Amino acid sequence: MPTISVVITTYNRAHLLPRAIESAQAAGSNLEVLVVDDASTDGTRELCARMTAIRYLCLSSNRGLAQARNVGIAESSAEFITFLDDDDLRLPGSLDAQLRVLEAHGEAAFCYGQALIGDAQRQLPTGQIYPASCPKGDIFWDLLEQNFIPMPSVLVRKSSLLEQGCFNTELRLVEDWDMWLRLCEGSLVAALKAPVAIHRKAIGESEQMCSNSAELCRQALAVQQMALNRFRARSATRSKRRQVRQKLLDSAYEILMTEATNAIDEGDVKSAGVKLREAFSFRPFRTMVSGRLPWLLIALR
């Protein structure tokens, strides 16, 4: 029996899939690789038929990342699971290193590590690493302020995922943050402060779901609100709940204003308008006094 199941989700990116599979196979010494194809139409099935030492599962229709990952969980046969998107990579030996950490911390639901940020076109490391620090133990309130856990860096107990009902299939984005928050509400977390994966940077041209920053911010705020409505957060003071909400709003505002400013400098009025309109919805007063009022008026027409 394998110790670790690597669930690789893919959709119409057969040109990236082989590297992801190869990186997963080099990351651990006793694992199984499950490729969950979310109804690709680009030859992914034929590619996987030629690859060895993988299990290929193909969904009958495109259902999104959360459902694809849940299928992988249901089909996995190992005690521990890690998830890898088709455009991310695992570093050699990283799963064995994290497994040792989890086995030494039986109370932890999962172990996460750092990720090297990869170039959107070539997946090569850019020199950026996140997160800079890796909080461990009870990280619920830290994680509620922002998602600092890279998706491909997590090794999680299958039993913990099943206890939480797996991923929320109603979420098309940040479903991973929602899962980590639910796990953190009642469980401790282990961490390995070392790079364990290469996470491809999302940009508009990379065709990644998370490259739409405005929608990503909206979904993040919705996921945070769901967590704030559950028992762990509701048992805290109102001021503490308000504090974490304000921090995420500020973060979303800064992201969108930075992108709006860059778009203005590049002469992309349409994109700047979209970003400014979203920033205005999060922080109306700050947007008004930001010095971009003429652009904001255009955006709000």
Secondary structure, 3 states (H helix, E strand, C coil): CCCEEEEEEECCCCCCHHHHHHHHHCCCCCEEEEEEECCCCCCHHHHHHHCCCCEEEECCCCCCHHHHHHHHHHHCCCCEEEEEECCCEECCCHHHHHHHHHHHCCCEEEEEEEEEEECCCCCCEEEEEECCCCCCECCHHHHHHCCCCCHHHCEEEHHHHHHCCCCCCCCCCCHHHHHHHHHHCCCEEEEEEEEEEEEECCCHHHCCHHHCHHHHHHHHHHHHHHHHCCHHHHCCCHHHHHHHHHHHHHHHHHHHHHHHHHHHHCCCHHHHHHHHHHHHHHCHHHHHCCCCHHHHHHHCC
